[in-house]
């Protein structure tokens, strides 16, 4: 992934720790901003609200569900 890619740092952190996190946080949503892991939340809405509270609407942050492997979604 190019260094300039939006959320590249956050996605790299997610991939680096995905396996470890999946042991204790499977199904939870992690909140990542730049190099900071800002917590795990039970649902997407809670993580998003916390991200907006901490970083505001003009800052990029990642909310992503923790799973050992990326689920494959098929849309027809």
N, C-alpha and C positions, 0 to 999 in steps of 0.2 A: 504494500500500500504506500503510495507517495506520501512523503512527510507533510505536504501541504494539504492533504485530504482532510476535510472537515471531520472532526471527532476521531481522527487517526490515533491520537494518543490514548484516548479513552477506550477505543476498541482494542488497542494493543494490550492495555492493562487487563481488560476483560479476558482476552484470550490467554494471557499469561497465567491468570489465576483461576480460570474457569474450572479446571479439574479439582483444585483444592476447595473452591467455594461450593462445588456441587456436592461435597460430602456433608456439609452442615447447612447449606442454604438452597438446596434444590427447590425450584418452584418460586422462590422469592425473587424480588426485583432489586438489583443493585443500582445505586446512584453514583456516577463517576463524573467528576469535573476536573479537567486537566489531569494532573497526577494524583488527585485526591479521591480516595474511595470514601464517599460521604454517608455510607450506611446501606443496610438491607431493609426492605419493606415487604410486607405481606402481599400487597397488590400494587398494580401499576399506578393507580390514582394517587395513592399515598406517597410513592416515590416521586412522582411528578410534582405534587404539591410541595414537597420538601425541597426539591430542586429549584422551583420557582421562588420559594421563600429564601433559600440560601444564596442563589446565584442570579435571580432576576430573569426577566423575559428576554433581555438582550444578550445573554451569555449562553454559550453552548454547553450542554451537559448531556450525559448518556443515561438513560434508564433502560435496563435490559434484564430480561428474565434469565436466571441462572439454571442451566441444564448441563449435564455432562456432555451432551452433543446437541448441535443446533437442530431443532425440529424441522422437518421438511413439510412445507405447507403446499397443498395442491388446490388451486382455485379453478373451478370450471365455469 
